[in-house]
Amino acid sequence: DNNEGIGNAVFPQVFGIANRFAKPTGHSQYCSIATRVDYFYYSASKESFLPLENPELVPADVEKIWLNGKLINFVVRVERGTINRFLYSIAMLAPYSESLINRQTLDNSAWNRKLVYKFSGGVGLGHWQGQLRLSKGQALHYESLKRGYAVAFSTGNSTVTHYNLNLAAETAVMLKQHFAAVYGQPQHTIGLGGSGGAIQQYVIGENYPGLIDAAIPQLSFPDMISQTIYVADCELLERYFDHA
């Protein structure tokens, strides 16, 4: 939003990755981007999601899925933007013709009215905006989307971005409010994620009842502090045995 050097530097991208050795293209004081909507289809031949420039012209290798007794194209709509300074994505099935003029012209009839909220792990030192990846692990969760679930994710709910669980919960509250305003209130919301993503589900489930209705914690441990004890002990014991 400015070229005065105020805020965070924005670098040109090479194959979708910021080239931090290049000259910044500008600076962002508010860490915001314009909301955008894109379409993707699941390629049966390449077994991955690929960009779809024209939703009316779906490639022949699109995977077909059964939903509510109908065989439909595996095409999804992905909304991306910034909420609470973090990058977010909302994905759901969009196999039918629709318009992006406003939310009333979206065809969400393939959505099963349920939401999967993805949480991601890692250990982040400091605080940054994070990177949003259009991958099966984040925005384009294959197993959820093919069953009609909507999938929401924010880089603010990845503990590799930061380890402030209050901030993570605040971000989840704001993103879910945005989801309900645009697409409607989901019948229920399922948390899904491992490691730091599991810890977020425990903390949010305890302190923010109703934000997620069910939790699927994976690679789970109770908190960050207690796990460091045996990790530190292992290093000391390993050094002892190496030199004993």
C-alpha positions in Angstrom: 0.0 0.0 0.0 3.0 2.3 -0.1 6.5 2.8 -1.5 7.7 5.0 1.4 9.3 2.1 3.2 6.6 2.0 5.9 5.7 -1.5 7.1 6.8 -4.9 5.8 8.6 -5.2 2.5 6.8 -7.0 -0.3 9.1 -8.9 -2.7 8.5 -10.2 -6.2 7.6 -13.8 -6.5 9.4 -16.6 -8.4 7.1 -19.7 -8.9 4.9 -18.4 -6.1 7.8 -17.9 -3.6 9.0 -14.5 -2.5 12.5 -13.7 -3.7 13.9 -11.9 -0.7 17.2 -11.2 -2.5 15.4 -9.0 -5.0 14.5 -5.3 -4.6 11.1 -4.9 -2.8 8.2 -4.0 -5.0 6.7 -1.9 -2.2 5.7 -2.0 1.4 2.6 -3.0 3.3 1.7 -1.0 6.4 -1.4 -3.1 7.2 -0.3 -6.6 5.9 -3.5 -6.6 3.7 -4.2 -8.0 0.3 -7.2 -7.7 -1.9 -9.6 -10.6 -1.5 -9.6 -12.9 -4.6 -11.5 -15.9 -5.7 -10.0 -18.7 -7.9 -11.2 -22.1 -9.2 -9.3 -25.3 -9.1 -10.0 -28.8 -10.4 -8.7 -32.1 -9.3 -6.8 -33.8 -12.1 -7.2 -37.6 -12.1 -4.2 -38.0 -14.3 -1.8 -35.9 -12.1 -3.5 -36.6 -8.8 -3.4 -33.0 -7.7 -5.4 -29.8 -7.8 -4.7 -27.6 -10.8 -5.8 -24.0 -11.6 -8.9 -23.7 -13.6 -9.1 -20.4 -15.6 -12.6 -20.9 -16.9 -15.0 -22.9 -14.7 -17.2 -23.4 -17.8 -14.4 -25.3 -19.6 -13.3 -28.1 -17.4 -10.5 -30.4 -18.7 -11.3 -33.9 -19.6 -9.1 -35.4 -16.9 -11.1 -33.9 -14.1 -11.9 -36.4 -11.4 -15.6 -37.3 -11.0 -17.1 -37.7 -7.6 -20.4 -38.9 -6.3 -22.3 -36.4 -4.2 -26.0 -36.7 -3.1 -26.5 -39.4 -5.7 -25.1 -37.3 -8.6 -21.8 -37.7 -10.4 -20.2 -34.2 -10.5 -16.9 -32.6 -11.5 -14.4 -32.2 -8.7 -14.1 -28.4 -9.0 -13.6 -26.1 -6.0 -13.8 -22.4 -5.4 -11.1 -20.9 -3.2 -11.4 -17.5 -1.6 -8.2 -15.9 -0.3 -7.6 -12.7 1.6 -6.4 -11.3 4.9 -8.1 -11.3 8.3 -6.4 -10.2 11.5 -3.3 -9.5 9.4 -3.0 -13.2 8.5 -3.6 -14.9 5.2 -6.7 -17.1 5.0 -8.4 -19.4 2.6 -11.9 -20.8 2.3 -12.5 -23.7 -0.2 -15.7 -25.6 -1.1 -17.1 -27.5 -4.0 -18.3 -25.4 -6.9 -19.1 -27.7 -9.8 -22.0 -25.7 -11.2 -22.2 -22.4 -13.1 -22.2 -19.3 -10.9 -21.4 -15.6 -10.8 -19.0 -13.8 -8.5 -21.0 -10.6 -8.5 -22.0 -11.0 -4.9 -22.6 -13.8 -2.4 -26.2 -14.3 -3.5 -25.0 -15.4 -6.9 -22.7 -18.1 -5.6 -23.9 -21.7 -6.1 -23.1 -23.4 -2.8 -25.6 -26.3 -3.3 -22.8 -28.8 -3.4 -21.7 -27.8 0.1 -22.9 -30.2 2.8 -23.4 -27.2 5.3 -20.5 -28.5 7.4 -17.1 -26.9 8.0 -13.6 -28.3 8.5 -11.3 -25.8 10.2 -7.6 -26.8 9.5 -5.0 -26.2 12.2 -1.3 -26.5 11.4 1.7 -27.3 13.6 5.4 -26.4 13.9 7.1 -24.1 16.3 7.3 -20.4 15.3 9.9 -18.1 16.8 8.8 -14.5 16.7 5.8 -13.3 14.7 5.3 -13.0 10.9 2.4 -13.3 8.5 3.2 -16.8 7.4 2.8 -18.5 4.0 -0.5 -19.8 2.6 -0.1 -22.9 0.5 -2.7 -24.2 -1.9 -1.9 -27.8 -0.8 -3.8 -30.8 0.5 -2.5 -30.0 4.0 -4.0 -26.5 4.1 -6.5 -24.9 1.7 -7.2 -27.8 -0.6 -7.8 -30.7 1.8 -8.8 -33.5 -0.6 -10.6 -35.9 1.7 -12.8 -33.1 3.1 -13.7 -31.3 -0.1 -14.6 -34.5 -2.0 -17.2 -35.2 0.7 -18.8 -31.8 0.4 -17.2 -30.1 3.4 -16.0 -26.5 3.3 -12.4 -26.1 4.4 -11.1 -22.9 6.2 -7.5 -22.2 7.1 -5.5 -19.2 8.3 -1.7 -18.8 8.6 -2.7 -17.4 12.1 -3.7 -20.9 13.0 -0.3 -22.4 12.2 2.1 -22.5 15.1 5.1 -22.3 12.8 3.9 -18.7 12.1 3.7 -17.8 15.8 3.0 -19.5 19.1 0.5 -17.1 20.7 -2.5 -19.4 21.3 -4.7 -16.4 22.3 -4.0 -14.8 19.0 -4.7 -18.1 17.2 -8.1 -18.3 18.9 -8.9 -14.7 18.0 -8.0 -15.4 14.4 -10.2 -18.4 14.3 -13.1 -16.5 15.8 -12.8 -13.7 13.1 -12.4 -16.1 10.2 -15.4 -18.2 11.3 -17.5 -15.0 11.6 -16.5 -14.0 8.1 -17.4 -17.5 6.8 -20.8 -17.3 8.4 -21.5 -13.9 7.0 -20.6 -14.9 3.4 -21.6 -18.5 3.2 -24.0 -19.1 6.1 -23.7 -20.6 9.6 -22.3 -24.2 9.3 -24.3 -26.9 11.0 -21.1 -27.9 12.9 -17.4 -27.1 12.7 -14.7 -29.9 12.9 -11.2 -29.0 13.9 -8.4 -30.9 12.2 -4.6 -30.8 12.6 -1.5 -32.2 14.2 1.2 -31.3 16.6 0.8 -27.5 17.3 -2.5 -27.9 15.4 -3.6 -30.4 18.0 -2.7 -28.1 20.9 -4.7 -25.2 19.3 -7.8 -27.5 19.2 -7.3 -28.4 22.9 -7.0 -24.7 24.0 -9.7 -23.4 21.7 -12.1 -26.2 22.7 -11.6 -25.5 26.4 -11.6 -21.7 26.3 -13.9 -20.9 23.3 -16.8 -23.4 23.5 -18.8 -23.6 20.3 -16.0 -22.3 18.1 -15.3 -25.9 17.0 -17.9 -28.6 17.7 -15.5 -31.6 17.3 -11.8 -31.9 17.4 -9.5 -34.3 15.5 -6.1 -33.8 17.1 -3.2 -35.7 15.5 0.4 -36.2 16.5 -0.8 -34.9 19.8 0.9 -33.8 23.0 -0.6 -31.7 25.8 1.5 -28.5 25.6 4.7 -27.0 24.4 6.5 -26.8 27.8 6.3 -30.4 29.0 7.6 -31.9 25.7 10.8 -29.9 25.9 11.8 -31.7 29.2 12.4 -35.1 27.6 13.8 -33.5 24.4 16.4 -31.7 26.5 17.2 -34.8 28.5 17.7 -36.9 25.4 20.4 -34.4 24.1 22.2 -34.6 27.4 22.1 -38.4 27.6 23.1 -38.8 24.0 26.2 -36.6 24.6 27.0 -38.5 27.7 26.9 -41.9 26.0 28.9 -40.5 23.0 31.8 -39.5 25.3 31.5 -42.2 28.0 
